[in-house]
Amino acid sequence: MWNEAGIPPAEMRMIATVIIVFCLGLGGLLIYAKIMGNGKKQKE
Amino acid sequence: MKNFLERLIDSALIRNFFDALSHKNIPATRKTFWYFFGGLTLFFCVIQGISGGLLLIYYSPTPQTAHESIQSILTTVPYGWLIRSIHVWSAHLLITSLFIHFGAGFFMSAYRTPRESVWISGILLLFLILGFAFTGSLLPWDARAYFATQIGTEIPRSFPVLGPFVVRLLRGTSLIGAESLKRLFALHVTILPVISILLILFHLIVNHKHGPSIADTADGRNAKQIPFFPEFLLRDCIAWLTGLGILLVLALNLPPLVGAKADPFVSAPAGIKPEWYFFPLYITLRMLPGAIMGLNTETLINILVAALGFAFLLTPFISHSSADRGGISFPKIAGAGILLYLLGTTIIGWILY
């Protein structure tokens, strides 16, 4: 299944990319929510 | 175990560390965006250290085994292709982020008193990182790596007095061979990392001591301040996640392959060119004639590059500006000219060669 250079097929790598970008994006959103929450607390 | 962790967190060293970070303030202005590139550069340095350490387990630095060991990393080591791809792409992103960090610092006059030590250590780190890139490029020992390093190590030869010594020091022999690979490998994995770690620590400590560079403008003076810990660090985390995302997208989808094994007895294949960050030097040498006013062009370029390096190193003392009032100064005009030249030659290198 893997090519001569030992690299998995493009479809597999694309799926991995989508999963990773989704997880990182979710992590980023959680941190952003925390920053917004901190800002609101400071205003109060 | 819990007791131990509690004691560790409560220890004076850790407490002082977090206290120091929470008392450090960062101005929240329109220019704050540019501050993230310092942290991003450090992030890619850490990635380089980890991925490089993993590659080191399987890499073998001799002309007989170097290429085979890279092939083995790609084909037989579990996820070896990914680790190598991350190492290569992280190097590109590190240099990009470093150039942006340097440019932002320059145009925001981050070299002003009392930050001279931060600036000088930063410029030295810029040269060291380019040194990492240069010494690492020979390690795959394929035709491109071999001939690009052969040409690259030839350039300093025409530098007055020191040139031949530098070439000899890098190569060990008259042409690139086993000795050169050993020397560049030693530089890449031990000498440069040790110097870089010490210099990065110094850069961070003096930066912490003197605080961030704040423009002496109405915008800068009246800027709202946010604590470094946790407010700025949280924003830094978003920058790191973005950097990690870009790195993984590139590493997963565009893994760099390795060419045919280097053979010193055949002629250089057509189209050999250096990495993009050396394009300005490469394009300049290609565009100019062999001699200018009777002087060897390579000698002139060598002197010019050294002078430029010193000029950037000594910018805090040349500028004599203790305040950035948002005006146009000579260093900024010269810097803008140099930036345009670097961008122009890099684009020409990409398109034409």
HADDOCK unambig.tbl for C-alpha pairs under 7 A between the chains (distance, minus, plus):
assign (segid A and resid 5 and name CA) (segid B and resid 74 and name CA) 6.25 0.50 0.50
assign (segid A and resid 5 and name CA) (segid B and resid 75 and name CA) 5.81 0.50 0.50
assign (segid A and resid 6 and name CA) (segid B and resid 74 and name CA) 5.48 0.50 0.50
assign (segid A and resid 6 and name CA) (segid B and resid 75 and name CA) 4.03 0.50 0.50
assign (segid A and resid 6 and name CA) (segid B and resid 81 and name CA) 6.91 0.50 0.50
assign (segid A and resid 7 and name CA) (segid B and resid 81 and name CA) 6.39 0.50 0.50
assign (segid A and resid 13 and name CA) (segid B and resid 252 and name CA) 5.82 0.50 0.50
assign (segid A and resid 13 and name CA) (segid B and resid 253 and name CA) 6.38 0.50 0.50
assign (segid A and resid 17 and name CA) (segid B and resid 249 and name CA) 5.84 0.50 0.50
assign (segid A and resid 17 and name CA) (segid B and resid 252 and name CA) 6.87 0.50 0.50
assign (segid A and resid 21 and name CA) (segid B and resid 245 and name CA) 5.95 0.50 0.50
assign (segid A and resid 24 and name CA) (segid B and resid 241 and name CA) 6.15 0.50 0.50
assign (segid A and resid 24 and name CA) (segid B and resid 245 and name CA) 6.67 0.50 0.50
assign (segid A and resid 28 and name CA) (segid B and resid 238 and name CA) 5.44 0.50 0.50
assign (segid A and resid 28 and name CA) (segid B and resid 241 and name CA) 6.66 0.50 0.50
assign (segid A and resid 31 and name CA) (segid B and resid 234 and name CA) 6.52 0.50 0.50
assign (segid A and resid 35 and name CA) (segid B and resid 231 and name CA) 6.89 0.50 0.50
assign (segid A and resid 35 and name CA) (segid B and resid 234 and name CA) 6.95 0.50 0.50
